[in-house]
Amino acid sequence: MIEKQENVAAEMRKLVDTLNRWGYEYYVLDAPSVTDAEYDRLYDRLRRLEEESGTVLFDSPTRRVGGEPIKAFARHEHIARLYSLDKAVTDDELDAFFTRVEKVCPDAEYTVEYKFDGLTMCLTYEDGRFVRATTRGNGVVGEDVTAQVLTIRSYPLSIGYKGTLEAKGEAIIRLSVLAEYNKTAAEPLKNARNAAAGAIRNLDPAVTAARRPEILFYDVNYMAEPVVSSQEEAVAFLEKEGFKTFRHMRLCKSAREVKDAIAEIDVRRKTLDVLTDGAVIKVNDFSAREKLGYTDKFPRWAIAFKFEAEEAITTVRRVVWQVGRTGKLTPLAEVDPVELAGATVRKATLNNLGDIRRKDIKVGSRVLIRRSNEVIPEILGACEHTGQSVDVLPPAVCPYCGSPLVEEGANLFCPNRGCRPRVAAALAHFASKNAMDIDGFSEMTAYLLYDKLGVRHFSDLYALDKTALSDLEGFGEKKVQNLLSAIAASKNAPLDRFLFALGIGGIGSVASRDLARRFGSTEALAAAGVEQLVELEDIGEKTAQNIVDWFSDEENRAELSRLYAAGVRPAVREQAPQSGPFAGESVVLTGTLAHFKRSDAEKQIESLGGVCQSSVTKKTTLVLAGESAGSKLDKARALGIRVIGEEEFIKILEENGIPAK
């Protein structure tokens, strides 16, 4: 009996060691040496032996399965204080740091690493065994999140070092993992940093496991018997012991080299699958750190260089409701001024009434806002309610015309087609560059024409004359003539731009192009049914129904008749050439291009034989990806579709005699 128990114990030890080695290869090195099936076979064998023997080894991988939810987090005091870092956002602030360091250590060497945007973690080991995981907390006391962290596999349960150790890292969720999670999540998570913090600080370890966070380790916070004497050695030690690190460190001998390393990180971070917000600069040598010491808050030997923020926290002071060209009301939050990506932000948008409810936004509450592609920032969610927080009450009537509002799903609509801001927005869209291209026409012009000349419809623009316009404030003879000339020229706008100008729901510039090619006239399009429309690549059932409903509307048909009577004659755009480097290519553009407006890039592609699509499908053959490309790029890669960047696109244009803008 004893011999049998010894044999079982020996087999379990061997299984644990083997599975931990394979787990290290998979989760830390990203280089698995066995198949999932082989891992599962040994894992199942270990589970059976544990159940039969009633024994679970301290470093068994079965401990990493999330247990029962806990009632509350226990507080834990760190062995050594976890300091936060002082921050620099300008070269002058960085130079001041170098000056302070070099007064004490003239020959200081520096390390430069990525600053990951997640939740700071501290893992404690005693006698080579993992015993505890805590959050940073206030630096002295954190929360014990051991149950949650046991579901994470990017750190070892046992190490070779036998002294007491605190290893410091950052809990993160990779952007690709977050995107995958959001596909099936009941409540999608918009922010990787908050998702990681929420995963670790959730009382249910099963939630932690479902979000698949990992920890990237970057420092030794405490070591009872020091075996490292520099940042380089500390990271090498962590790697040797089986902790997952991010393998990018630059050793710099001067301030100039540090700045070059920061610039490198600023470029490379945009291609990473991990959210980063800066670079961390540390004095490499630990003895030099001892000379430099600490302030009350920060170590004097380290600093974080923060890149321009794309997110910030501020307080909502008021919510106003804006009416768009479709009549939909969009809530706009007025917030306390906050610096975001080099600009002072005072307003941030919310999508609709449903968005306010889902994000639990209240006036007087602190909220997280994000800037994206230079547009007005969006509110991502509430961070903290205060004693002054009050619910956002939706209006019962339109704040501009007093019409009773209609609630459709998560949105509120003003049904009055003559509502002042609705008309102005529709006129500005009709006149915009990608629509009828009426140069010199703005939303301000639309308001002026609405108020002074009674303009209510697109067709009213073609009845304007010199006498009426000359009476308007700010309209001199040249401005009047230029506007009238632009309006006259728009009568022969291409059919696709005319269809886009009408403002049919779901019809963008690419879809309007497809419709113009397929039907050739507004009359043919008006006669099309849903079944015909959905045959087009970029037209779904909802958009098809929008088209049918628009042309079935009596008021819209009357407006078309007035436009035709005014001399508007949409022209069918010439077919794209059949030859050229993009001939036969169905191209989707995604992300932000540095040298082109998207509409201009689409024109260049079509001039060289390509056809542009608005979404990635199995028929897509090429994707042009700019900065901050998102789900379209992910889908293209999943389908094995060829992807090019802006540099390659420019090279193709130049090879065909088209200079980049």
Secondary structure, 3 states (H helix, E strand, C coil): CHHHHHHHHHHHHHHHHHHHHHHHHHHHCCCCCCCHHHHHHHHHHHHHHHHHHCCCCCCCHHHHCCCCCCCCCCEEECCCCCCCCCEECCHHHHHHHHHHHHHHCCCCCEEEEEEECCEEEEEEEECCEEEEEEECCCCCEEEECHHHHCCCCCCCCECCCCCCEEEEEEEECCHHHHHHHHHHCCCCCCCHHHHHHHHHCCCCHHHHHHHCCEEEEEEEEEECCCCCCEHHHHHHHHHHCCCCCCCCCEEECCHHHHHHHHHHHHHHHHHCCCCEEEEEEEECEHHHHHHHCECCCCECCEEEEECCCCEEEEEEEEEEEEECCCCEEEEEEEEEEEEECCEEEEEEECCCHHHHHHHCCEECCEEEEECCCCCCCEEEEEEECCCCCEECCCCCECCCCCCECEEECCEEECCCCCCHHHHHHHHHHHHCCCCCCCCCCCHHHHHHHHHHHCCCCHHHHHHCCHHHHHCCCCCCHHHHHHHHHHHHHHHHCEHHHHHHHCCCCCCCHHHHHHHHHHHCCHHHHHCCCHHHHCCCCCCCHHHHHHHHHHHHCHHHHHHHHHHHHCCCCCECCCCCCCCCCCCCCEEEEECECCCCCHHHHHHHHHHCCCEEECCCCCCCCEEEECECCCHHHHHHHHCCCEEEEHHHHHHHHHHCCCCCC
